[in-house]
Amino acid sequence: MEKITHLNFSRYTPAELASTKGRQRLYVVISTLGEREADLAAEKVRLVGDELAGMVDRVFLSHRREHADAPDRTEQRVRAADPNAVIIITNAEAVPDMGDERGKGADMRRTLYHINTHWRDGLPPEDIVIVFLDADVSMQYFGAHFVTGLAGAVFEGYDFAKAGFWRAMGRVKKYMAQPLFSAIAHPAVRRLTAFSYPLSGEVAGTLAFFNAVCFWQMYGIETGVAIDSCFQGYRMADVNLGRYDHDHNSDLGIQKIAFGVVRTWLRQMVEYGVIELKDGAAVNDILQFNAIDENGERQFHSYDLTERKYAPLKEIV
């Protein structure tokens, strides 16, 4: 099974990418929720437009409104930054096999469905390269190299490129995901350990790749796509983007993310036949734990973190 290739963003300059892009189309998707990242999203859209004009064919804002009926500040700021940006309101995007469920993975899938149905223009999905970027990355670290590094790897022939970087915290990655992904010795599972930041949301791939893998609704999205890519034999690159940071989650938020990663990993290991559950055991969707608070009082916590796993988009487009 082919190893994941480690690359550095400096390998790809805008001039070199322009010469290798050929007839392929490059779309950049920035994902937002409500108004919490309005200014950051607008700054990123402006930077991509200014520094990568002529190489990026279209910028998309994949946006979930908190109040569904009226444009919000994020949309207004992005529209001012780039009047040609395509704003996809994900809570208004109907997909045949989806309901109204919320979640990052669900909204990414809705955006891909919209691109498939409105922005293919007769091109085969292999000729469309999509870069997904999270809006919350601090502008101190963000740059055009996020796009050129990831897209460059795909233009070079990799099906899927995942960002690696150094950041100050990364608690779920360091203390849970990387140890978990090392816990089973298996050729495909071992490929996961080659990702320097396996939970990064900054990724790129051909539309054909994204149409072929399964998307999880919420916390499992990055883990699920990474596992599918490892088991299905795609050519993959881990691209070092340098330093990176964003606002940190609360302890409870970290626990929910960690649970979602573990649950997705277990479900996928069962589905790929790597592990077997017996005696009525099943992978649970409820995060439950006891804790003692700052007043010395015992508290019981229970959170239903059920999330859907969607079939590959190629089955409906």
C-alpha positions, 0 to 999 in steps of 0.5 A: 500500500502506497505511503503518504507523501510528506511535502512542504508548501514552499514546493509550490509557488503561484507561478509553478502552479499556473504552469501545472494547472492546465485545464483544471479548475480550482475552487476555494471553499471557506466554511462559516457559521453565523457571524462569529467569523465574519471579519476573518472570512472576509479577510481570507476571501480578500487575500485569496482574491488579491494574491491568487487572481488568475489561478483561483477560478472561484471562491465559495463561502459555505455558510450556515445562517443562524437566522435563516431568512435574512443575509447576515454580517458574514455574507455582507462582509464577504460580498464586499470583499469579493463581489464575485464570491459564490455564497452557498446558504447551507441551511437552504441547500436541498440535497436528495438524501439529506434532511435539515441536520446541522454539522460541519460535515453535513454542510461541506457535503451540501456545498459539494452537491451545489458545486456538482449541480451548478459549477461543473460546466461539463468538466469531469470531476477529476478536473476540478480541484477543491480546497476547503479552508476553515474560517477561524484560522488567525490571520497572523498565520494564514496566507496564500500558501494555504491554497497553493500548498494544498492545491499544488499537491493535487495538481501534481497528481495526488487525490487528496492533500491534508494540511499539517502544521504546528500549533500551540495546543492541539489537545485532541490531536496530541493526547487522543487522536494520534495515540488512538490511530497508533493503537492497531497494527494494520497496513491501512490503519498505519497510514493514518499515523503519517498525517502530521495533523490528522484532524485538520480541516484544511484539505484539498482534493479532486471533486472525484475524490470528494464524491467517492468518500463518505461524509460524517455529519459533525465531529467525525468528518475529518476522521471519516474522510481520512480513514476512507482515503487510507483504506481505499488506496488513494494517493495522498499528501501531507503538506506542511503549512508551517505555524497555525492557530485559532481560538481554543475550544472549551474543555467540554467542547474538547470532550465532545470532539474527542468522543466524535473522533473515537466513535467514528474511528470505532465505527469505521474499524468495524465497517472495514472488518478490522475489529469485531464487537461481540456479545451484543456490544455496539458503538455508542452515540451518547457521551456520559461521564461523572465529574466533581465540580469546583464546589466538590459536588458530583455531577452526571453529564450525558450528551446525545452526539448521534451523527449521520454517516452519508453515502458517497455523493457519486451515488446521487449526482 
